[in-house]
């Protein structure tokens, strides 16, 4: 029987719920807004399946990728709308063109993140772009297993712990399954996200705060949320909320539907937007993210994708500030489909990948201010983020030390280069 004694031992993958034949496990939200399994002991028959599918209790082996690449989707429009160089879209289109199904994370009507699937190209747009939230998996593992058993090809994308959980849930290898995970920094609280949405949807001037650039009646007025909008560049991305215009819809048909005219209701850089500031400071990540069970290839995914941060240091001529993907090909199955696509790519190394994406191998730092944040948040709500982040700024001595250290490294490299 699954029993969560320490919250850092549960990644919220929902595999235990889906495998239980007696339906005696439910996911319940804690005070931080994260879901955890709760067992009805009276219904449990102690079959042990919930423990067998747990990716925390049954961790995979660490492994290095077969190949590492910097890559771009040749379709620039798709790349601009996507993270990871738009490579996910190319993989997904390939699977769908062969009659397959694609699972991914998307926003629901409340602008929370859920897992869903599509069998058509138009449905892929909802899965594009980074969503810095933990998705609710629901019955996605059960649905994927049914499609696989019916002989359909399935691409299942998610965080490393979700992919590891899917593998454990299926309990056997499927030749028609392609798994794609993302390099994950950690997942912030869905509860904090809900409070943030309430915060930005307040009328202008409410409670003395000019919190939004336009007034919206509610979530139904929102047409798009982008955590990493590229209109100001890939590396200087912004957090953007778009709303539907009251003007006539665009007559240009997009996937059989009229394209709604949109305008930016909110556009803030990551160092200004309060939700992103708290997320990047690791203030409200899921506790298990500080002890991730699926780093360093342990998820057993076929392909890992991410943005190739730092690519301008290694391949400056390849960086056009529109997004470059980092691709780790982890299996022969992944290699076959990746090699079959018309991807603009160059060979890279695992060392270069980790230099810009240390989350490949390391869990997020457990910040000493995390507990303080939650105490303050319970009293003062979402606006707690700003003053705590301000206090967390490095002092002048630390900043000077960092600058001196970087200069010293450059000097040493020049000396060694002349030796």
C-alpha positions as CSV (number, residue, x, y, z in Angstrom):
1,X,0.0,0.0,0.0
2,X,1.3,3.4,-0.9
3,X,1.8,5.5,2.2
4,X,3.4,8.9,1.9
5,X,5.4,9.6,5.0
6,X,7.7,12.3,3.5
7,X,6.3,14.5,0.7
8,X,9.7,14.5,-1.1
9,X,9.0,10.8,-1.8
10,X,6.1,11.5,-4.1
11,X,6.3,13.1,-7.5
12,X,2.5,13.2,-8.1
13,X,2.6,11.0,-11.2
14,X,-0.8,9.4,-10.6
15,X,0.5,5.9,-11.7
16,X,-0.7,4.4,-8.4
17,X,-4.2,5.7,-8.9
18,X,-4.5,4.4,-12.4
19,X,-3.1,0.9,-11.6
20,X,-5.5,0.3,-8.7
21,X,-8.2,-2.2,-9.7
22,X,-10.2,-1.4,-6.6
23,X,-10.2,2.4,-7.2
24,X,-9.3,2.9,-3.6
25,X,-6.6,5.6,-4.2
26,X,-7.5,9.2,-4.8
27,X,-5.3,12.3,-5.3
28,X,-5.9,15.0,-2.8
29,X,-4.4,18.5,-2.7
30,X,-2.3,19.6,0.2
31,X,-1.9,23.1,1.7
32,X,0.8,23.9,-0.9
33,X,-1.5,23.0,-3.8
34,X,0.2,19.7,-4.8
35,X,-1.6,16.4,-5.3
36,X,-0.8,13.3,-3.2
37,X,-2.3,9.8,-3.2
38,X,-4.5,8.8,-0.3
39,X,-5.6,5.2,0.2
40,X,-8.9,3.9,1.5
41,X,-7.4,1.2,3.6
42,X,-10.8,-0.5,4.0
43,X,-11.0,-1.1,0.3
44,X,-7.3,-2.0,-0.3
45,X,-6.5,-5.7,-0.9
46,X,-2.8,-5.2,-0.5
47,X,-2.0,-6.4,-4.0
48,X,1.1,-4.2,-4.0
49,X,0.7,-2.9,-7.6
50,X,0.7,0.7,-6.5
51,X,4.2,0.3,-5.0
52,X,5.4,-1.5,-8.1
53,X,4.6,1.3,-10.5
54,X,6.0,4.1,-8.3
55,X,9.0,5.8,-10.0
56,X,10.4,6.9,-6.6
57,X,10.4,3.4,-5.1
58,X,11.6,1.8,-8.4
59,X,14.2,4.1,-9.9
60,X,15.9,3.4,-13.2
61,X,19.6,3.3,-13.9
62,X,21.6,6.4,-14.9
63,X,22.6,6.4,-18.6
64,X,24.2,8.7,-21.1
65,X,22.6,9.6,-24.4
66,X,23.5,7.9,-27.7
67,X,23.7,11.3,-29.4
68,X,23.5,15.0,-28.5
69,X,22.4,17.7,-31.0
70,X,21.6,21.3,-31.4
71,X,18.5,21.4,-33.6
72,X,15.9,23.7,-35.2
73,X,12.6,23.1,-36.9
74,X,13.0,24.5,-40.4
75,X,9.4,25.9,-40.2
76,X,10.2,29.2,-38.5
77,X,6.5,29.9,-37.6
78,X,6.3,26.7,-35.7
79,X,9.7,27.3,-34.1
80,X,8.6,30.8,-32.9
81,X,5.5,29.3,-31.3
82,X,7.4,26.4,-29.6
83,X,10.1,25.7,-27.1
84,X,13.0,23.3,-27.7
85,X,13.5,24.6,-31.2
86,X,10.1,23.3,-32.3
87,X,11.4,19.7,-32.5
88,X,8.5,18.2,-30.5
89,X,6.1,19.4,-33.3
90,X,8.2,17.5,-35.9
91,X,8.3,14.3,-33.9
92,X,4.5,14.6,-33.2
93,X,3.6,15.2,-36.9
94,X,5.6,12.2,-37.9
95,X,3.7,10.0,-35.5
96,X,0.3,11.4,-36.5
97,X,1.1,11.0,-40.2
98,X,1.5,7.3,-39.5
99,X,-1.9,7.0,-37.8
100,X,-0.6,7.6,-34.3
101,X,-1.7,9.4,-31.1
102,X,0.2,12.1,-29.4
103,X,0.0,12.9,-25.6
104,X,1.1,16.2,-24.2
105,X,0.4,18.9,-21.6
106,X,-2.1,21.7,-22.4
107,X,-4.2,24.3,-20.7
108,X,-7.8,23.5,-19.7
109,X,-10.7,26.0,-19.6
110,X,-9.5,27.2,-16.2
111,X,-5.9,27.8,-17.5
112,X,-4.6,24.9,-15.4
113,X,-2.4,22.3,-17.0
114,X,-3.7,18.8,-17.8
115,X,-2.5,15.9,-19.9
116,X,-4.5,15.1,-23.1
117,X,-4.0,13.5,-26.5
118,X,-4.7,14.3,-30.1
119,X,-4.7,12.3,-33.4
120,X,-4.6,15.3,-35.7
121,X,-2.1,18.0,-36.6
122,X,-4.4,20.8,-35.5
123,X,-4.5,19.5,-32.0
124,X,-0.7,19.8,-31.6
125,X,-0.8,23.6,-31.2
126,X,-2.2,23.2,-27.6
127,X,0.8,21.1,-26.6
128,X,3.4,23.6,-27.9
129,X,5.4,25.9,-25.6
130,X,6.7,25.5,-22.1
131,X,4.1,25.3,-19.3
132,X,5.8,25.8,-15.9
133,X,3.3,23.8,-13.9
134,X,2.7,20.2,-12.9
135,X,0.1,18.8,-15.2
136,X,-2.7,16.6,-14.0
137,X,-2.1,13.2,-15.7
138,X,-5.6,11.9,-15.0
139,X,-6.2,8.6,-16.9
140,X,-3.6,9.3,-19.6
141,X,-1.6,6.2,-18.8
142,X,-4.7,4.0,-19.1
143,X,-5.6,5.7,-22.4
144,X,-2.1,5.3,-23.8
145,X,-2.1,1.6,-22.9
146,X,-5.4,1.0,-24.7
147,X,-4.1,2.7,-27.9
148,X,-0.9,0.7,-27.7
149,X,-2.8,-2.6,-27.3
150,X,-4.9,-1.7,-30.3
151,X,-1.7,-1.4,-32.3
152,X,-1.7,2.5,-32.7
153,X,1.6,4.3,-32.5
154,X,1.8,6.5,-29.5
155,X,4.1,9.5,-28.7
156,X,3.9,10.3,-25.0
157,X,5.6,13.5,-23.8
158,X,6.0,14.7,-20.2
159,X,8.4,15.4,-17.4
160,X,11.0,12.7,-16.6
161,X,9.1,11.4,-13.6
162,X,5.9,11.1,-15.7
163,X,7.8,9.1,-18.4
164,X,9.4,6.9,-15.7
165,X,5.9,6.3,-14.2
166,X,4.4,5.5,-17.5
167,X,7.1,2.9,-18.2
168,X,6.5,1.3,-14.8
169,X,2.7,1.4,-15.3
170,X,2.8,-0.4,-18.6
171,X,5.0,-3.1,-17.2
172,X,6.3,-4.2,-20.6
173,X,8.0,-2.7,-23.7
174,X,5.9,-1.6,-26.6
175,X,7.5,-1.3,-30.0
176,X,4.8,1.3,-31.0
177,X,5.5,3.6,-28.1
178,X,7.9,6.6,-28.4
179,X,8.5,8.5,-25.1
180,X,9.8,12.1,-25.1
181,X,10.6,13.9,-21.9
182,X,11.8,17.5,-21.2
183,X,14.7,18.7,-19.2
184,X,12.8,19.7,-16.1
185,X,13.9,22.4,-13.6
186,X,11.1,21.4,-11.3
187,X,7.3,22.0,-11.2
188,X,5.8,24.9,-9.2
189,X,2.6,24.8,-7.2
190,X,-0.7,24.7,-9.1
191,X,-2.2,26.3,-6.1
192,X,0.1,29.3,-6.3
193,X,-0.6,29.5,-10.0
194,X,-4.4,29.7,-9.4
195,X,-3.8,32.5,-6.9
196,X,-1.6,34.3,-9.5
197,X,-4.4,34.1,-12.1
198,X,-6.8,35.7,-9.6
199,X,-4.2,38.4,-8.9
200,X,-3.8,39.4,-12.6
201,X,-7.5,39.2,-13.3
202,X,-8.4,41.8,-10.6
203,X,-9.7,45.0,-12.0
204,X,-7.2,47.8,-12.6
205,X,-6.7,49.7,-9.3
206,X,-8.2,47.0,-7.1
207,X,-6.8,47.0,-3.6
208,X,-4.7,50.0,-4.6
209,X,-2.7,47.8,-7.0
210,X,-2.4,48.4,-10.8
211,X,-2.0,44.7,-11.4
212,X,-2.9,44.4,-15.0
213,X,-2.6,46.4,-18.2
214,X,-6.3,45.8,-19.1
215,X,-9.4,44.7,-17.4
216,X,-10.8,41.3,-18.1
217,X,-14.1,39.9,-16.9
218,X,-12.7,36.5,-16.1
219,X,-10.6,33.5,-17.4
220,X,-13.0,33.0,-20.3
221,X,-11.7,36.3,-21.8
222,X,-8.1,34.9,-21.9
223,X,-7.1,33.5,-25.3
224,X,-3.5,32.5,-24.7
225,X,-0.9,32.3,-22.0
226,X,2.8,32.0,-22.9
227,X,5.4,31.5,-20.2
228,X,8.2,32.1,-22.8
229,X,7.0,34.4,-25.5
230,X,9.7,35.2,-28.1
231,X,8.5,38.5,-29.5
232,X,11.4,40.2,-27.6
233,X,13.8,37.4,-28.5
234,X,14.4,33.8,-27.4
235,X,16.9,34.6,-24.7
236,X,14.9,37.7,-23.4
237,X,11.6,35.9,-23.4
238,X,8.6,37.3,-21.7
239,X,5.5,36.1,-19.8
240,X,2.5,37.1,-21.9
241,X,-1.3,36.9,-21.3
242,X,-3.4,37.5,-24.4
243,X,-7.1,38.3,-24.6
244,X,-9.7,38.1,-27.3
245,X,-10.5,41.3,-29.1
246,X,-14.0,42.5,-29.3
247,X,-13.4,43.3,-33.0
248,X,-14.5,40.9,-35.7
249,X,-12.6,37.6,-35.9
250,X,-9.9,37.2,-38.5
251,X,-11.4,35.5,-41.6
252,X,-8.2,33.5,-42.3
253,X,-9.1,29.9,-41.4
254,X,-6.7,28.1,-39.1
255,X,-7.4,24.3,-38.9
256,X,-11.0,24.8,-39.9
257,X,-11.7,27.6,-37.4
258,X,-11.7,31.4,-37.5
259,X,-8.7,32.9,-35.9
260,X,-9.6,35.2,-33.1
261,X,-7.9,38.6,-33.0
262,X,-5.8,39.0,-29.9
263,X,-4.1,41.7,-28.0
264,X,-1.6,41.5,-25.2
265,X,-3.2,42.0,-21.8
266,X,0.1,41.5,-19.9
267,X,3.7,41.3,-21.1
268,X,6.4,41.1,-18.5
269,X,10.0,39.9,-18.6
270,X,11.0,36.9,-16.3
271,X,12.7,39.2,-13.9
272,X,9.6,41.3,-13.4
273,X,6.7,38.8,-13.5
274,X,6.1,37.7,-9.9
275,X,5.1,34.1,-10.7
276,X,8.2,33.5,-12.8
277,X,10.4,35.2,-10.2
278,X,9.3,32.9,-7.4
279,X,9.5,29.8,-9.7
280,X,13.0,30.6,-10.8
281,X,14.0,31.2,-7.1
282,X,12.7,27.6,-6.3
283,X,10.4,29.0,-3.7
284,X,7.4,26.8,-4.4
285,X,8.6,23.7,-6.3
286,X,7.1,20.3,-5.5
287,X,9.2,18.9,-2.6
288,X,10.2,15.8,-4.7
289,X,11.8,18.1,-7.3
290,X,14.6,18.7,-4.9
291,X,15.2,15.0,-4.8
292,X,14.2,14.0,-8.4
293,X,14.1,10.3,-9.0
294,X,14.5,10.6,-12.7
295,X,17.5,12.7,-13.5
296,X,20.5,11.6,-15.6
297,X,18.6,9.4,-18.0
298,X,16.8,7.4,-15.3
299,X,13.4,8.1,-16.9
300,X,14.3,5.7,-19.7
301,X,12.8,8.0,-22.3
302,X,13.7,7.6,-26.0
303,X,14.3,11.3,-26.6
304,X,14.9,14.2,-24.2
305,X,14.3,17.8,-25.4
306,X,15.1,21.2,-24.1
307,X,16.1,24.7,-25.1
308,X,19.9,24.7,-25.8
309,X,20.8,27.4,-23.3
310,X,24.4,28.6,-23.9
311,X,24.4,27.5,-27.5
312,X,25.7,31.0,-28.4
313,X,28.9,30.1,-26.6
314,X,29.5,26.9,-28.5
315,X,27.9,27.6,-31.9
316,X,27.4,31.4,-32.2
317,X,26.7,31.2,-35.9
318,X,23.8,28.8,-35.3
319,X,22.0,31.0,-32.8
320,X,19.5,33.4,-34.5
321,X,17.7,34.2,-31.2
322,X,14.5,32.4,-32.4
323,X,15.1,29.3,-30.4
324,X,17.6,26.4,-30.6
325,X,16.6,22.9,-29.4
326,X,18.8,20.6,-27.4
327,X,18.1,17.0,-28.3
328,X,19.4,13.9,-26.4
329,X,18.7,10.7,-28.3
330,X,18.6,8.0,-25.7
331,X,17.6,4.8,-27.5
332,X,17.8,3.2,-30.9
333,X,14.1,3.8,-31.4
334,X,14.6,7.5,-30.7
335,X,17.5,7.6,-33.1
336,X,15.4,6.0,-35.9
337,X,12.7,8.6,-35.8
338,X,15.0,11.6,-35.2
339,X,17.2,10.6,-38.1
340,X,14.2,10.2,-40.4
341,X,13.2,13.9,-40.0
342,X,14.3,16.8,-42.1
343,X,15.7,18.6,-39.0
344,X,18.3,21.4,-39.2
345,X,20.9,20.0,-36.7
346,X,24.5,19.9,-35.7
347,X,26.4,17.4,-33.5
348,X,27.1,18.5,-29.9
349,X,28.3,16.9,-26.7
350,X,26.8,15.8,-23.4
351,X,29.2,18.2,-21.6
352,X,28.0,21.1,-23.6
353,X,24.4,20.1,-23.0
354,X,24.9,20.0,-19.2
355,X,26.8,23.3,-19.2
356,X,23.6,25.2,-20.1
357,X,21.1,22.7,-18.7
358,X,22.4,21.4,-15.4
359,X,18.9,20.2,-14.6
360,X,19.8,17.2,-16.9
361,X,21.8,15.7,-14.0
362,X,21.0,17.8,-10.9
363,X,17.9,18.4,-8.9
364,X,16.7,21.9,-8.0
365,X,18.3,23.5,-5.0
366,X,16.2,23.3,-1.8
367,X,16.3,26.9,-0.8
368,X,16.6,27.9,2.8
369,X,13.8,30.4,2.3
370,X,11.2,27.9,1.1
371,X,9.7,27.3,4.5
372,X,9.6,31.0,5.2
373,X,7.8,31.6,1.9
374,X,5.0,29.2,2.7
375,X,4.5,30.7,6.2
376,X,4.3,34.2,4.7
377,X,2.1,33.0,1.8
378,X,-0.5,31.5,4.1
379,X,-0.9,35.0,5.7
380,X,-0.3,37.4,2.9
381,X,-1.0,35.5,-0.4
382,X,0.6,35.9,-3.8
383,X,2.2,39.3,-3.0
384,X,4.5,37.5,-0.6
385,X,6.7,36.6,-3.6
386,X,8.1,40.0,-4.3
387,X,9.5,41.0,-0.9
388,X,11.0,37.6,-0.4
389,X,12.7,37.6,-3.9
390,X,14.1,41.1,-3.1
391,X,15.6,39.8,0.1
392,X,17.1,36.8,-1.8
393,X,19.2,39.0,-4.1
394,X,22.9,38.4,-3.7
395,X,24.8,40.9,-1.7
396,X,27.5,43.2,-3.1
397,X,30.4,41.0,-1.8
398,X,29.0,38.0,-3.5
399,X,28.5,39.8,-6.8
400,X,32.0,41.2,-6.7
401,X,33.4,37.7,-5.9
402,X,31.6,36.3,-8.9
403,X,33.0,38.9,-11.2
404,X,36.5,38.5,-9.9
405,X,36.2,34.7,-10.3
406,X,35.0,34.9,-13.9
407,X,37.9,37.3,-14.8
408,X,40.4,35.0,-13.1
409,X,39.1,32.0,-15.1
410,X,39.5,34.0,-18.4
411,X,43.1,35.0,-17.5
412,X,44.1,31.5,-16.5
413,X,42.7,30.1,-19.8
414,X,44.7,32.7,-21.8
415,X,47.9,31.9,-19.9
416,X,47.4,28.2,-20.4
417,X,46.7,28.8,-24.1
418,X,50.0,30.5,-24.6
419,X,52.0,27.9,-22.6
